[in-house]
């Protein structure tokens, strides 16, 4: 499915191909909720990095989060969170550890997205105290990361070519 997206002020517009366009994975980690999650979580989609086309690249900025592990050690994340430097819209995440993938935020996509039959709620151990996850009857919940990838979720439900 071809996805088209933009920032709020329209200075940045982008498109890419996605085999994983269902907005099902809600991440409650502190990075996602603070950089892109007004509802206490962010939804990332899967996309093919080779197909990413960007208009207004000069209006982009990149944030690399500081991650503190359980031992209290801090490192800079390899993940590059792209956002508009004018309006602050979170647009996509790209990580050089998986260079073939790009993860646009569902909130930045202008294309109508398909409605997921269930949701996965991850990093719930990091959620803000005020957040009450909206759980559906078939939703799955994880304190950290699930074993199932974006692609595996789409395959399990037979959705990889349905959008």
Phi, psi and omega per residue, in radians:
X1 nan 2.354 3.072
X2 -1.472 2.213 3.105
X3 -1.889 2.374 3.047
X4 -2.116 2.394 -3.099
X5 -2.508 3.015 -3.135
X6 -2.827 2.903 2.994
X7 -1.494 3.025 -3.107
X8 -1.109 -0.704 -3.084
X9 -1.499 -0.031 3.098
X10 1.210 0.229 3.074
X11 -1.204 -0.503 3.122
X12 -2.086 2.247 3.039
X13 -2.250 2.526 -3.121
X14 -2.589 2.821 3.056
X15 -2.542 2.739 3.094
X16 -2.898 2.845 3.061
X17 -1.616 2.468 -3.123
X18 -2.364 2.238 2.991
X19 -1.634 -0.116 -3.133
X20 -2.235 1.198 -3.039
X21 -1.599 -0.033 -3.120
X22 -1.350 2.181 -3.129
X23 -1.430 1.357 -3.001
X24 -1.907 -0.385 -2.971
X25 -1.720 1.923 -3.126
X26 -1.755 2.032 -3.104
X27 -1.790 2.176 -3.097
X28 -1.801 0.196 -3.134
X29 -1.105 2.785 -3.081
X30 -1.111 -0.567 3.137
X31 -1.157 -0.921 -3.118
X32 -1.078 -0.831 -3.072
X33 -1.208 -0.514 -3.135
X34 -1.489 -0.462 -3.125
X35 -1.715 -0.377 -3.049
X36 -2.614 0.086 -2.981
X37 -2.075 1.420 3.127
X38 -1.070 -0.453 3.126
X39 -1.635 0.155 -3.133
X40 1.701 0.019 3.106
X41 -2.706 2.887 3.043
X42 -2.185 2.679 3.102
X43 -2.034 2.066 3.103
X44 -1.829 2.435 3.075
X45 -1.811 2.998 3.063
X46 -1.863 2.477 3.109
X47 -2.598 2.843 3.134
X48 -1.534 1.955 -3.072
X49 -1.065 -0.518 -3.137
X50 -1.137 -0.363 -3.080
X51 -1.726 -0.046 -3.097
X52 -1.144 2.126 3.064
X53 -2.108 2.331 -3.047
X54 -2.224 2.265 2.951
X55 -1.866 2.321 -3.135
X56 1.517 0.498 -3.117
X57 -0.957 -0.523 -3.133
X58 -1.176 -0.214 3.127
X59 -1.669 0.053 -3.129
X60 -1.540 2.645 2.928
X61 -2.337 2.833 -3.093
X62 -2.204 2.389 3.054
X63 -2.052 2.292 3.026
X64 -2.020 2.001 -3.016
X65 -1.194 2.665 2.976
X66 -1.602 2.255 -3.101
X67 -2.045 2.219 3.101
X68 -1.876 2.191 -3.132
X69 -1.480 3.138 -3.083
X70 -1.101 -0.406 3.132
X71 -1.495 -0.009 3.130
X72 1.505 0.125 3.118
X73 -1.483 2.402 -3.105
X74 -1.956 2.431 3.061
X75 -2.415 2.848 3.077
X76 -1.573 2.254 3.123
X77 -1.124 2.521 3.016
X78 -1.263 -0.457 -3.105
X79 -1.088 2.317 -3.127
X80 -1.890 1.926 3.138
X81 -1.599 1.967 -3.104
X82 -1.568 2.362 3.119
X83 -2.568 2.811 3.092
X84 -1.341 2.221 -3.113
X85 -1.334 -0.099 3.109
X86 -1.678 -0.924 -3.070
X87 -1.795 -0.190 3.080
X88 1.451 0.067 -3.124
X89 -1.062 2.236 3.027
X90 -1.301 2.261 -3.016
X91 -1.982 -0.978 3.121
X92 -2.782 2.857 3.072
X93 -2.029 2.340 3.011
X94 -2.285 2.390 -3.112
X95 -2.226 2.185 -3.114
X96 -1.117 -0.227 3.070
X97 -1.275 -0.368 3.076
X98 -2.328 1.204 -2.965
X99 -1.110 -0.330 -3.132
X100 -1.418 -0.155 -3.078
X101 -1.922 2.602 2.936
X102 -2.390 2.502 -3.072
X103 -2.100 1.595 3.080
X104 -1.241 2.573 3.038
X105 -1.342 2.299 3.136
X106 -0.979 -0.572 -3.121
X107 -1.163 -0.315 3.129
X108 -1.659 -0.084 -3.082
X109 -1.496 2.277 3.112
X110 -1.616 -0.394 3.098
X111 -1.176 2.470 3.046
X112 -1.093 2.206 3.136
X113 -1.719 2.622 3.090
X114 -1.240 2.613 -3.137
X115 -1.440 2.181 -3.122
X116 -1.298 2.506 3.121
X117 -1.307 -0.289 3.092
X118 -2.740 2.878 3.117
X119 -2.151 2.709 3.025
X120 -1.995 2.193 3.136
X121 -1.875 2.018 -3.079
X122 -2.134 2.801 -3.101
X123 1.078 0.615 -3.129
X124 -1.142 -0.395 3.087
X125 -1.160 -0.304 -3.132
X126 -1.805 0.018 -3.048
X127 -1.135 2.680 3.078
X128 -1.193 2.608 -3.065
X129 -1.097 -0.471 -3.109
X130 -1.428 -0.197 -3.071
X131 -1.424 2.244 3.038
X132 -2.045 1.774 -3.102
X133 -0.965 2.372 3.079
X134 -1.526 1.759 -3.026
X135 -1.750 2.303 3.022
X136 -1.569 2.948 -3.057
X137 -1.114 -0.476 -3.122
X138 -1.843 0.120 -3.095
X139 -1.179 2.623 3.095
X140 -1.976 2.493 -3.083
X141 -2.187 2.456 -3.104
X142 -2.453 2.341 3.066
X143 -1.167 -0.567 3.118
X144 -2.166 -2.257 -3.109
X145 -1.692 2.485 3.041
X146 -1.358 2.805 3.057
X147 -1.249 -0.533 -3.045
X148 -1.368 2.209 3.120
X149 -1.426 3.010 3.037
X150 -0.961 -0.834 -3.115
X151 -1.125 -0.753 -3.137
X152 -1.121 -0.652 3.090
X153 -1.068 -0.840 3.127
X154 -1.074 -0.696 3.129
X155 -1.174 -0.786 -3.122
X156 -1.003 -0.670 -3.105
X157 -1.621 0.069 3.127
X158 1.153 0.631 -3.030
X159 -1.923 0.030 -3.025
X160 -1.102 -0.437 3.139
X161 -2.178 0.367 -3.053
X162 -1.641 -0.357 -3.035
X163 -1.360 nan nan
